[in-house]
Amino acid sequence: MPPSPAAVVAGAYFPGPRSENETWVRGEFQAVLDQWFGWRKSLFADDPYLVGPADRLSSERLERREILSRELAELCEALTAETPTYTPRYIGHMKAEVSLPALLGWLAAMLHNPNNTSREASKVGTVIEAEAIAMLAAMVGYDPATAEGHFTSGGTVANFEAVWRARYRLDHWLSLGLYIAEKTGEPLDVFASAHMGWDRFRDLWAEHGLTDAVLRRYSAAVGVPAAIWLRIGRAAGRDYLGPVLLVPGNKHYSWSKAANLFGLGEESLWAVDLDTEGRLDVDDLERLILRAEAAGRPVLMAVGVAGTTETGEIDPIDALHDRLERWEAERGVHIWRHVDAAYGGFLCAILGGPDEAVLTPASVAALRAIGRADSVTIDPHKLGYVPYACGAFLTRDTARYAVSAFDAPYLDRPELGDGKWSSTLEGSRSAAGAAAVWLSGRTIGFGPAGMGALLAETVRTRQAFEAALGAAVPEVRFLEPADANIVCFSVALAGESLASANHRTTALFDLIHHSPEFSVSKTTLGADYASAVARHVDGFAGVVDAPGMVLVRCVFMNPYWAAPEFREALFPPFIALVRASLADSLEAAA
């Protein structure tokens, strides 16, 4: 039987778990170095040498080189004790092998060390970044001709970028509302003003003959926030407590950081309930919006997650958009919609191809809806198989990307400065991550035939693992549903309590953790997952008597799972560990 498309991609574009592509990779590394050294020698040929021919073999110079060689060898030897995340035996966290296009692209750019803070410091790197961002934008459903974005150090900073832009948009609208209220004496409807939308903003701007210089005196982002908030409270007739962030209960820790860093306070982070399957409850989202409206507090943004940190589940992004677009159409309320697709965004590569059926219809609908969001976070250093640290922040268009004070007309705002330094939270930004993504897109491709085929096979591996382990050990209770290539499970006897199942599951994790054969992770679902926990425990007729549910977590994102030989070789010893742990726990109980 010929290898699958996914196996071909893995075999051609990854080093191989046994370094099968070593000879070719060595040659490509050497070619990159040859080109780099040749480039340096060809420029400014008349400049003097730092080291003359007679000095190159001096004793002092050779001694220093020997020291460097020795210390480098020590570093390399120390790194052999690092976690071997390249192997399919590592199923612990959202980390796996790095692809060859990403590695070679990263190396080629890093040798030139471009800083994408400006076009002057990175003539080529900034162009590569723009082209790579367009590739990612097209993959998630944005129009690459109008989408905007940049690379970050990871998903946390990308989420901060979304908050920054959403805050400035809301600030513009609320500033205009405050201006009208103070000028006319009419009561300020904080919620309505803060969500008025750009069409209404433009009309009122023209009607009142406003200028940037005038409006900045009403801006909390430009002026003294405490003073502006007091004025908003006086105009509204009640204390103004600031905006709120609506995030699902499975929220990433970056949202708590964002509330802290942007001075919103942790109370402003309102968690949307999760349904019995652990996904965002859109009805509760709407309830929280109504609660915010009643309290006179704007909604800074509503967040949906495509690929949660704990379980890889995908929120109903399509339903979230449907609900908020209805608010826009019926009430003129515009709320920033952000999708945290740090992990699951690359699953969009599967869409539209022959492997789409590997995903559930609900997941397909949710992934297709990502392109309706105002902004998106995606991490190439996860399912893009790119070296750390490489995240990306995307917006649907340049208007949503813009973030500045009132130092240029907001709606027709030229890019400030030379490059994106003024519109990125991070100043200096390496072009290496962008180059890694760019070369990955030009070779593997971010569509169904390339990255999509590879990722579809990782989902199939998760399904095959569930089938094999479930058949061999009926006491394994899988958390359902599973949307991506992550599987979580507990070990529980029929009718036993959650506390007992937690003890049994923890014992299994400890056994695997101390085994040299596999690496897995452990997660505990707490109060935010109460409905999902109750549903899971009902599955084995148990009783919830513990504050959280312990799960073993396995991430099947390694590209080498595309070869069926690894399932045949590695599933049996893993199953043996589970059986051994269960036998030990039953013996101890007896």
C-alpha angles and dihedrals in degrees: 000000000000117000118267120255088254092053090050091052092047093047095048102039106035132065093243126243090262094038090259092162094049098119095049093043092051089053093050092048089051091048091053091050092045091053092047095049091045091051092052093048094048097055122081093359093178094058116110123261121251091209119032123213091256093053099049093085098039115139093240093051093046090050092054091048089051090053091050092048091050095048092045090052089051091051092049091049091049090052091059085076090060119113107277096231092161093077125083086233085076106082097146109106142359092289132099145141120332116236121241095238089052093046094047093043090049092049095047093051096041092057088061091041098208117188111215092204087102141006091240092059093041114028094164100025093061091051091049089050092053092049093046091049089052090054092052091044092055091048094056093045104265122131102255090209092064105022120104135196149119142224122269136185090263149315095298093061091041089056089050088053089057092051091049093055096041090051093052092049092050090045092056093052095044092046090057091048091051091049092054093045094051093044097046102028091233115143113264116241097206096190095048094046095047091054101036097122129228096278092058090042092055093048093051092043091056094041093056096037093235128182131197091248090058098043095050088069087067098046123108088196092058103029134041104307096209092052093047091048090053090052091048089052092050092048091047095045094237139062115288111223099183134247128313132224116223111209130161119258089251088063122157116245089247090079092061088049090050093052089051098044095045091051095245096123127232091270088067090065104091114190117219113221119255120229125233090279093054097254132124112284105226092197090057089047089058091046090055091049089053090047090052091049091051090050093049092242122135122228106240092195144332115228130206123185127223103194112008120223095240104040109004092241121159119227118226093266091169093055091047090055093044091054097046094042087056089055088053095048098042103033107016091241111148116194122182111248118206128181117206097208095157090135108018101039093093090058084078085077088073094059119106095018138099092270097057091104089068086077124066117254089247091055092048091051092048094048092048089054095058089090090064092064124103090228140004137202118210132171117213088185088070118045091358089068092225124146119263134297104039127125129149138213119206134184129193093240144351094268090062091044094055116105122169142114119261094289093116133023101283099215095047099031121165117216105269117234130344105317131342100306091116095050102045126077091220116064109200111039125179118232090214095093091047090051091050091053092043094054091044090054093047093051114022092026127213095249138090096280095053125021090007093059091048095049093044088059091053088055089050089051090055089050092048091048091053091049094048097043094041092052093047098043113027090184089071107101114200120210105241139247106028113192105183137015096302122099126190125189144167130208114235139155118228111278098006124134125262091244090057092046090050090054092049092046093048090052089054092050091050091050093051092042091057093043118094091215104074143013119215133161134229130222134182120214110213139185095312088063095047095125093047091047092051090050092050094049091047086059091071094032090249135149125246105232102145133072093237143017120240117217135181107231124207123185112201098191098121110121093221092071083081086082109077090213090077093057090050092048102039108032094067097054090046090051088049090057091051092049091048092051092048092048091051092050093048091048091049091050091050 
